[in-house]
Amino acid sequence: MRRHSRPFLYFAYKRGTTDMKHYESSDWNFALDIPRRWNSFPPVPTNSPNEVIRFASREDGNHLLIIFRQPHDPK
């Protein structure tokens, strides 16, 4: 299986085939663009205590994006 060097969302956005919407989290200080018809869901702590948010869609298959944040100790 060939792996792409950039995520699928990048290719869909650049090809202009998917309308995107901007999502910003002031709690976690990040922003990203996701397909407009995707939905956001709260984190599932039993999956990982580092999970921040989920985005999912069942349009044209099952799609799931999970954002994780992990503390970094620069020592």
C-alpha positions as CSV (number, residue, x, y, z in Angstrom):
1,M,0.0,0.0,0.0
2,R,1.4,3.4,-1.0
3,R,1.4,6.0,1.7
4,H,1.0,9.7,0.8
5,S,3.4,12.2,2.3
6,R,0.5,14.6,3.0
7,P,-2.9,13.8,4.6
8,F,-6.0,13.2,2.5
9,L,-7.6,16.4,3.6
10,Y,-4.8,18.3,2.0
11,F,-5.4,16.6,-1.4
12,A,-9.2,17.0,-1.2
13,Y,-8.8,20.7,-0.4
14,K,-6.3,21.4,-3.1
15,R,-8.3,19.6,-5.8
16,G,-11.3,21.7,-4.9
17,T,-13.5,18.7,-4.5
18,T,-14.5,19.3,-0.9
19,D,-16.0,22.4,0.7
20,M,-14.0,23.0,3.9
21,K,-14.9,24.8,7.2
22,H,-12.5,26.3,9.7
23,Y,-12.4,24.9,13.2
24,E,-10.6,26.7,16.1
25,S,-10.1,25.6,19.6
26,S,-9.3,28.4,22.1
27,D,-9.1,25.8,24.9
28,W,-6.3,23.9,23.2
29,N,-4.9,26.7,21.0
30,F,-5.1,25.0,17.6
31,A,-7.0,25.4,14.3
32,L,-7.6,23.3,11.3
33,D,-9.9,23.0,8.2
34,I,-12.2,20.0,7.9
35,P,-14.7,19.0,5.3
36,R,-17.9,21.1,5.8
37,R,-20.2,18.1,6.3
38,W,-18.1,16.5,9.0
39,N,-19.4,16.6,12.6
40,S,-17.4,17.3,15.8
41,F,-17.7,15.0,18.8
42,P,-16.3,15.2,22.4
43,P,-13.2,13.2,23.2
44,V,-13.5,9.7,24.5
45,P,-11.3,9.5,27.6
46,T,-11.4,5.7,27.7
47,N,-9.6,5.8,24.3
48,S,-6.8,8.0,25.5
49,P,-6.5,10.7,28.2
50,N,-4.7,12.8,25.6
51,E,-7.7,12.9,23.2
52,V,-8.9,16.5,22.6
53,I,-11.7,16.2,20.0
54,R,-13.1,13.9,17.2
55,F,-14.4,14.7,13.8
56,A,-16.4,12.1,11.8
57,S,-18.5,11.5,8.8
58,R,-20.2,8.5,7.3
59,E,-20.7,10.2,3.9
60,D,-19.0,8.1,1.2
61,G,-17.7,5.7,3.8
62,N,-16.5,6.0,7.4
63,H,-14.1,8.8,8.1
64,L,-12.7,9.6,11.5
65,L,-10.1,12.2,12.6
66,I,-9.0,12.3,16.3
67,I,-6.8,15.1,17.7
68,F,-4.5,14.2,20.5
69,R,-2.4,16.6,22.7
70,Q,0.4,15.3,24.9
71,P,2.4,17.3,27.4
72,H,6.0,17.9,26.3
73,D,8.8,18.2,28.9
74,P,11.7,20.0,27.1
75,K,14.3,18.7,29.6
